[in-house]
Amino acid sequence: VERFSDVPVLMWVERAPAPAAGFRYSVIFTHEDGGTPTDRLMATWGRTTDIEFVYGTERAADGTAREEIQAKDHEILAFRGKRFGTHPLLWVATDNNMFADSGPDAIRFGPAPELVSLDHVSREVVMDRNPWTYAVMAAELRREGRIDPAARPGSAKVPEPRHFAYLEACAELDRATLAFDVGIQETGGTTGWYASDRGEPRFRIARSGCFRAAVPLPAGVTDDRLIAIRMRAYTRPRRDGEPVMPAGTGRVTLQRVNGVFMLDEHYRPGTSRLHWTGAIEARGESGPVPVPAPPSADRKH
């Protein structure tokens, strides 16, 4: 932060899950200089900003209180630092925006947190509610030279952000990873399919819950040509100490598609299309599974 990199631009707060009482704070940064490469961020998180849990305070049902921060290596540690009034003082301590409760005093940010609820939606919804964050995201990509119309997977660069379809879905993954294909209306009435993973296994989603993915589309495609979605499940890679998992072991249960949108000329989220709720199961390596999301179901952000 003190070298004018990865600026914190927005903070929000959520209520702690019942039966505990308390709050959890998260921050959106303009980018992530360390950690996940830019092209993988876009494919598996649907953005190139960095969103991090920073601080939480909770009181359990038995009266036990705790304060914690997300520290280096994503370790959750007890907060033991100083305060400015009632506010805990925290420092960005790593290139991938992890935190410490001590450090230098050169620059201080004090964003006012927004209270939000993220039931059945992803964290990226906070960006949708503050659409200027997408323009900031794009400006940071340009400043760092990370936009390339011919960017290939693994290059740590991405095409123009307005040429992506941004997809939000909710699913449960069991020993699986997940990718999506977005279908666009082609000349002559055919459907052209474009993949979020672009054939790269590292570009597949590997977590349950609600999440975003982003699919690069050809220049000139507009959101009114988004007509279909399908999902692809894969058995996740074996972890250290695990036996080899045969093909078909992984399983994905898709529960929701909250929509697909593109950014307009001013980098604001456009019309959200292709909404669906239900249950579809896909086994690893079983091929694309269509999602019956009607293309006429459009909503404004």
Kinemage of the C-alpha trace (Angstrom):
@kinemage 1
@onewidth
@group {chain A} dominant
@subgroup {mainchain}
@vectorlist {calphas} color= white
{ca val a 1} P 0.000 0.000 0.000
{ca glu a 2} L 2.745 2.448 0.897
{ca arg a 3} L 4.299 1.921 -2.574
{ca phe a 4} L 1.054 2.962 -4.306
{ca ser a 5} L 0.021 -0.571 -5.121
{ca asp a 6} L -3.159 -2.547 -4.361
{ca val a 7} L -5.092 0.355 -2.855
{ca pro a 8} L -7.988 -0.546 -0.504
{ca val a 9} L -11.047 1.089 -2.075
{ca leu a 10} L -14.057 -0.382 -0.250
{ca met a 11} L -14.881 -2.102 3.037
{ca trp a 12} L -17.994 -3.964 4.081
{ca val a 13} L -19.179 -5.686 7.239
{ca glu a 14} L -21.420 -8.714 7.770
{ca arg a 15} L -23.100 -9.946 10.925
{ca ala a 16} L -21.498 -13.060 12.402
{ca pro a 17} L -23.485 -16.285 11.846
{ca ala a 18} L -25.940 -17.183 14.634
{ca pro a 19} L -25.819 -18.092 17.451
{ca ala a 20} L -22.703 -15.902 17.810
{ca ala a 21} L -23.062 -12.113 17.965
{ca gly a 22} L -20.527 -9.928 16.210
{ca phe a 23} L -19.240 -8.639 12.889
{ca arg a 24} L -16.823 -9.661 10.114
{ca tyr a 25} L -15.066 -7.028 7.994
{ca ser a 26} L -13.750 -7.458 4.438
{ca val a 27} L -11.849 -5.145 2.075
{ca ile a 28} L -11.726 -4.786 -1.711
{ca phe a 29} L -8.302 -3.870 -3.128
{ca thr a 30} L -7.656 -2.608 -6.659
{ca his a 31} L -5.602 -5.723 -7.495
{ca glu a 32} L -3.443 -8.488 -6.002
{ca asp a 33} L 0.244 -8.047 -6.800
{ca gly a 34} L 1.198 -11.370 -5.210
{ca gly a 35} L -0.559 -14.722 -5.145
{ca thr a 36} L -3.078 -15.692 -7.822
{ca pro a 37} L -2.112 -14.574 -11.369
{ca thr a 38} L -4.397 -12.042 -13.063
{ca asp a 39} L -5.815 -14.388 -15.709
{ca arg a 40} L -6.581 -17.073 -13.150
{ca leu a 41} L -8.257 -14.472 -10.903
{ca met a 42} L -10.582 -13.500 -13.731
{ca ala a 43} L -11.396 -17.118 -14.634
{ca thr a 44} L -12.055 -18.436 -11.117
{ca trp a 45} L -13.185 -15.321 -9.226
{ca gly a 46} L -14.751 -13.205 -11.989
{ca arg a 47} L -12.682 -10.126 -11.187
{ca thr a 48} L -9.103 -8.897 -10.874
{ca thr a 49} L -9.647 -6.935 -7.698
{ca asp a 50} L -8.594 -8.640 -4.470
{ca ile a 51} L -11.256 -9.292 -1.817
{ca glu a 52} L -10.027 -10.290 1.629
{ca phe a 53} L -11.495 -10.927 5.055
{ca val a 54} L -9.552 -8.619 7.364
{ca tyr a 55} L -10.978 -8.564 10.903
{ca gly a 56} L -13.743 -10.186 12.919
{ca thr a 57} L -15.128 -9.820 16.406
{ca glu a 58} L -17.562 -12.323 17.895
{ca arg a 59} L -19.181 -13.221 21.189
{ca ala a 60} L -20.234 -16.858 21.372
{ca ala a 61} L -23.435 -18.087 22.999
{ca asp a 62} L -21.457 -18.987 26.137
{ca gly a 63} L -20.224 -15.387 26.425
{ca thr a 64} L -16.695 -16.044 25.161
{ca ala a 65} L -15.385 -13.108 23.104
{ca arg a 66} L -12.699 -13.190 20.438
{ca glu a 67} L -11.097 -10.883 17.880
{ca glu a 68} L -9.213 -12.239 14.874
{ca ile a 69} L -7.438 -11.139 11.711
{ca gln a 70} L -6.384 -12.856 8.491
{ca ala a 71} L -2.586 -12.928 8.621
{ca lys a 72} L 0.250 -14.138 6.394
{ca asp a 73} L -0.441 -17.447 4.597
{ca his a 74} L -4.191 -16.908 5.245
{ca glu a 75} L -3.727 -17.915 8.877
{ca ile a 76} L -6.469 -16.685 11.221
{ca leu a 77} L -4.810 -15.219 14.318
{ca ala a 78} L -5.983 -13.454 17.454
{ca phe a 79} L -5.845 -9.653 17.210
{ca arg a 80} L -3.375 -8.279 19.776
{ca gly a 81} L -2.682 -4.831 18.357
{ca lys a 82} L -3.350 -1.210 19.203
{ca arg a 83} L -6.470 0.832 18.593
{ca phe a 84} L -7.367 4.288 17.397
{ca gly a 85} L -10.251 4.960 19.738
{ca thr a 86} L -12.338 1.808 19.361
{ca his a 87} L -10.933 0.972 15.909
{ca pro a 88} L -8.322 -1.810 15.638
{ca leu a 89} L -5.225 -0.731 13.694
{ca leu a 90} L -4.129 -3.176 10.986
{ca trp a 91} L -1.375 -3.236 8.357
{ca val a 92} L -1.187 -4.816 4.903
{ca ala a 93} L 1.806 -7.083 5.446
{ca thr a 94} L 2.195 -9.160 2.244
{ca asp a 95} L 2.037 -8.779 -1.536
{ca asn a 96} L -1.236 -10.728 -1.550
{ca asn a 97} L -2.833 -8.368 0.971
{ca met a 98} L -2.716 -10.308 4.209
{ca phe a 99} L -2.679 -8.395 7.482
{ca ala a 100} L -0.666 -7.797 10.641
{ca asp a 101} L -1.547 -5.980 13.858
{ca ser a 102} L 1.678 -3.941 13.932
{ca gly a 103} L 3.760 -2.009 11.403
{ca pro a 104} L 4.866 1.470 10.205
{ca asp a 105} L 2.634 4.539 10.396
{ca ala a 106} L 3.371 6.188 7.025
{ca ile a 107} L -0.127 5.918 5.479
{ca arg a 108} L -3.486 5.200 7.083
{ca phe a 109} L -6.759 4.321 5.352
{ca gly a 110} L -10.065 4.523 7.214
{ca pro a 111} L -12.887 3.394 4.875
{ca ala a 112} L -16.403 3.506 6.305
{ca pro a 113} L -17.801 -0.055 6.074
{ca glu a 114} L -21.126 -0.839 4.417
{ca leu a 115} L -23.387 -3.324 6.216
{ca val a 116} L -24.353 -6.086 3.766
{ca ser a 117} L -25.961 -9.528 3.753
{ca leu a 118} L -24.601 -12.128 1.333
{ca asp a 119} L -27.300 -14.807 1.551
{ca his a 120} L -27.306 -16.863 -1.681
{ca val a 121} L -24.950 -14.433 -3.445
{ca ser a 122} L -21.199 -14.050 -3.863
{ca arg a 123} L -18.954 -11.442 -2.271
{ca glu a 124} L -18.595 -9.814 -5.688
{ca val a 125} L -22.170 -8.518 -5.339
{ca val a 126} L -20.636 -5.747 -3.223
{ca met a 127} L -18.827 -4.593 -6.381
{ca asp a 128} L -22.109 -4.671 -8.329
{ca arg a 129} L -23.675 -2.398 -5.708
{ca asn a 130} L -20.713 -0.050 -6.114
{ca pro a 131} L -20.311 -0.205 -9.911
{ca trp a 132} L -17.485 2.346 -9.992
{ca thr a 133} L -15.239 -0.418 -8.623
{ca tyr a 134} L -15.200 -2.082 -12.060
{ca ala a 135} L -13.826 1.083 -13.683
{ca val a 136} L -11.151 1.214 -10.981
{ca met a 137} L -10.362 -2.457 -11.620
{ca ala a 138} L -9.924 -1.794 -15.345
{ca ala a 139} L -7.805 1.312 -14.733
{ca glu a 140} L -5.476 -0.685 -12.480
{ca leu a 141} L -5.132 -3.377 -15.152
{ca arg a 142} L -4.204 -0.756 -17.744
{ca arg a 143} L -1.757 0.954 -15.382
{ca glu a 144} L 0.036 -2.328 -14.738
{ca gly a 145} L 0.085 -3.353 -18.414
{ca arg a 146} L -2.049 -6.446 -17.813
{ca ile a 147} L -4.539 -6.015 -20.698
{ca asp a 148} L -3.718 -7.801 -23.959
{ca pro a 149} L -6.344 -8.575 -26.649
{ca ala a 150} L -4.408 -11.743 -27.540
{ca ala a 151} L -3.741 -12.846 -23.939
{ca arg a 152} L -3.330 -16.611 -23.616
{ca pro a 153} L -3.976 -18.695 -20.472
{ca gly a 154} L -0.903 -18.604 -18.268
{ca ser a 155} L 0.280 -15.193 -19.521
{ca ala a 156} L -0.942 -13.366 -16.364
{ca lys a 157} L -2.729 -10.950 -18.710
{ca val a 158} L -6.384 -10.679 -19.738
{ca pro a 159} L -8.347 -9.291 -22.673
{ca glu a 160} L -10.302 -6.042 -22.324
{ca pro a 161} L -12.626 -6.424 -19.262
{ca arg a 162} L -15.648 -5.246 -21.290
{ca his a 163} L -15.231 -8.322 -23.514
{ca phe a 164} L -16.029 -10.783 -20.696
{ca ala a 165} L -19.290 -12.392 -19.602
{ca tyr a 166} L -19.400 -12.382 -15.777
{ca leu a 167} L -21.331 -15.340 -14.352
{ca glu a 168} L -22.512 -15.929 -10.784
{ca ala a 169} L -23.619 -19.346 -9.532
{ca cys a 170} L -23.962 -21.373 -6.328
{ca ala a 171} L -22.985 -25.049 -6.085
{ca glu a 172} L -21.690 -27.793 -3.814
{ca leu a 173} L -18.452 -29.429 -4.947
{ca asp a 174} L -17.481 -32.902 -3.753
{ca arg a 175} L -13.890 -33.776 -4.745
{ca ala a 176} L -14.500 -31.732 -7.870
{ca thr a 177} L -13.653 -28.633 -9.857
{ca leu a 178} L -16.049 -26.747 -12.095
{ca ala a 179} L -16.072 -24.675 -15.277
{ca phe a 180} L -18.820 -22.970 -17.262
{ca asp a 181} L -19.489 -22.391 -20.937
{ca val a 182} L -21.474 -19.351 -22.076
{ca gly a 183} L -23.385 -19.633 -25.337
{ca ile a 184} L -23.819 -16.649 -27.648
{ca gln a 185} L -26.142 -16.236 -30.617
{ca glu a 186} L -24.149 -16.520 -33.828
{ca thr a 187} L -25.091 -15.469 -37.341
{ca gly a 188} L -27.446 -18.023 -38.855
{ca gly a 189} L -29.016 -19.001 -35.539
{ca thr a 190} L -26.232 -21.256 -34.277
{ca thr a 191} L -24.787 -21.100 -30.751
{ca gly a 192} L -21.116 -20.374 -30.167
{ca trp a 193} L -19.707 -21.697 -26.884
{ca tyr a 194} L -16.950 -19.989 -24.881
{ca ala a 195} L -15.321 -21.516 -21.793
{ca ser a 196} L -14.381 -19.972 -18.458
{ca asp a 197} L -11.397 -22.328 -18.059
{ca arg a 198} L -10.183 -21.976 -21.677
{ca gly a 199} L -8.936 -25.571 -21.497
{ca glu a 200} L -6.645 -24.857 -18.535
{ca pro a 201} L -7.297 -27.053 -15.431
{ca arg a 202} L -5.912 -24.360 -13.090
{ca phe a 203} L -8.665 -22.018 -14.315
{ca arg a 204} L -11.468 -24.134 -12.817
{ca ile a 205} L -13.451 -23.252 -9.696
{ca ala a 206} L -12.512 -25.410 -6.714
{ca arg a 207} L -14.793 -24.218 -3.892
{ca ser a 208} L -18.397 -24.654 -2.778
{ca gly a 209} L -20.803 -21.809 -2.114
{ca cys a 210} L -21.646 -18.849 -4.318
{ca phe a 211} L -18.929 -17.672 -6.671
{ca arg a 212} L -18.116 -15.801 -9.864
{ca ala a 213} L -16.412 -16.827 -13.090
{ca ala a 214} L -15.609 -14.712 -16.141
{ca val a 215} L -15.661 -15.915 -19.745
{ca pro a 216} L -13.733 -14.029 -22.459
{ca leu a 217} L -15.816 -13.386 -25.586
{ca pro a 218} L -14.907 -12.080 -29.042
{ca ala a 219} L -14.725 -8.306 -29.423
{ca gly a 220} L -18.052 -6.875 -30.536
{ca val a 221} L -20.301 -9.335 -28.681
{ca thr a 222} L -23.076 -7.555 -26.763
{ca asp a 223} L -25.060 -8.841 -23.793
{ca asp a 224} L -28.246 -9.342 -25.818
{ca arg a 225} L -26.474 -12.249 -27.559
{ca leu a 226} L -25.996 -14.214 -24.308
{ca ile a 227} L -28.447 -17.101 -24.699
{ca ala a 228} L -27.258 -20.224 -22.855
{ca ile a 229} L -25.118 -21.727 -20.088
{ca arg a 230} L -23.704 -25.172 -19.493
{ca met a 231} L -21.454 -26.525 -16.760
{ca arg a 232} L -18.599 -29.023 -16.781
{ca ala a 233} L -17.485 -31.016 -13.724
{ca tyr a 234} L -14.033 -32.532 -13.216
{ca thr a 235} L -12.506 -34.721 -10.531
{ca arg a 236} L -10.144 -32.464 -8.619
{ca pro a 237} L -6.382 -33.150 -8.576
{ca arg a 238} L -5.102 -35.562 -5.947
{ca arg a 239} L -3.667 -33.929 -2.821
{ca asp a 240} L -0.512 -35.056 -1.043
{ca gly a 241} L -1.101 -38.361 0.738
{ca glu a 242} L -4.370 -39.126 -1.042
{ca pro a 243} L -4.912 -42.183 -3.224
{ca val a 244} L -5.506 -41.641 -6.914
{ca met a 245} L -9.159 -40.811 -7.593
{ca pro a 246} L -10.575 -42.464 -10.717
{ca ala a 247} L -12.344 -40.427 -13.374
{ca gly a 248} L -15.919 -39.718 -12.387
{ca thr a 249} L -15.179 -39.429 -8.660
{ca gly a 250} L -15.840 -35.690 -8.526
{ca arg a 251} L -19.417 -34.492 -8.216
{ca val a 252} L -20.970 -31.037 -8.576
{ca thr a 253} L -24.513 -30.098 -7.551
{ca leu a 254} L -25.484 -26.787 -9.123
{ca gln a 255} L -28.157 -24.949 -7.125
{ca arg a 256} L -28.430 -21.470 -8.610
{ca val a 257} L -27.336 -19.271 -11.464
{ca asn a 258} L -27.803 -15.716 -10.246
{ca gly a 259} L -27.144 -14.265 -13.671
{ca val a 260} L -24.687 -13.408 -16.424
{ca phe a 261} L -23.773 -9.847 -17.386
{ca met a 262} L -21.240 -7.783 -19.309
{ca leu a 263} L -19.765 -4.356 -18.568
{ca asp a 264} L -21.025 -1.356 -20.541
{ca glu a 265} L -18.846 1.266 -22.215
{ca his a 266} L -18.293 2.964 -18.834
{ca tyr a 267} L -17.366 -0.331 -17.103
{ca arg a 268} L -20.675 -0.571 -15.268
{ca pro a 269} L -22.496 -3.924 -14.903
{ca gly a 270} L -25.189 -4.208 -17.562
{ca thr a 271} L -28.371 -6.252 -17.716
{ca ser a 272} L -28.203 -9.536 -15.799
{ca arg a 273} L -29.500 -12.478 -17.836
{ca leu a 274} L -29.975 -16.257 -17.663
{ca his a 275} L -31.228 -16.780 -14.097
{ca trp a 276} L -32.050 -20.240 -12.779
{ca thr a 277} L -32.729 -22.036 -9.473
{ca gly a 278} L -33.006 -25.793 -8.933
{ca ala a 279} L -30.676 -28.787 -8.643
{ca ile a 280} L -28.510 -30.326 -11.356
{ca glu a 281} L -25.818 -32.906 -10.646
{ca ala a 282} L -22.783 -33.469 -12.840
{ca arg a 283} L -20.078 -36.102 -12.436
{ca gly a 284} L -16.455 -35.469 -13.201
{ca glu a 285} L -15.398 -35.911 -16.821
{ca ser a 286} L -19.020 -36.492 -17.924
{ca gly a 287} L -19.108 -33.694 -20.498
{ca pro a 288} L -21.069 -30.420 -20.663
{ca val a 289} L -24.419 -30.304 -18.836
{ca pro a 290} L -26.954 -27.687 -20.047
{ca val a 291} L -28.466 -25.324 -17.473
{ca pro a 292} L -32.132 -24.572 -18.316
{ca ala a 293} L -31.883 -20.821 -17.748
{ca pro a 294} L -34.370 -18.965 -19.989
{ca pro a 295} L -32.627 -16.243 -22.023
{ca ser a 296} L -35.612 -13.903 -21.650
{ca ala a 297} L -35.252 -13.640 -17.849
{ca asp a 298} L -33.365 -10.336 -17.676
{ca arg a 299} L -32.848 -8.043 -14.687
{ca lys a 300} L -31.185 -4.714 -14.143
{ca his a 301} L -28.383 -4.504 -11.584
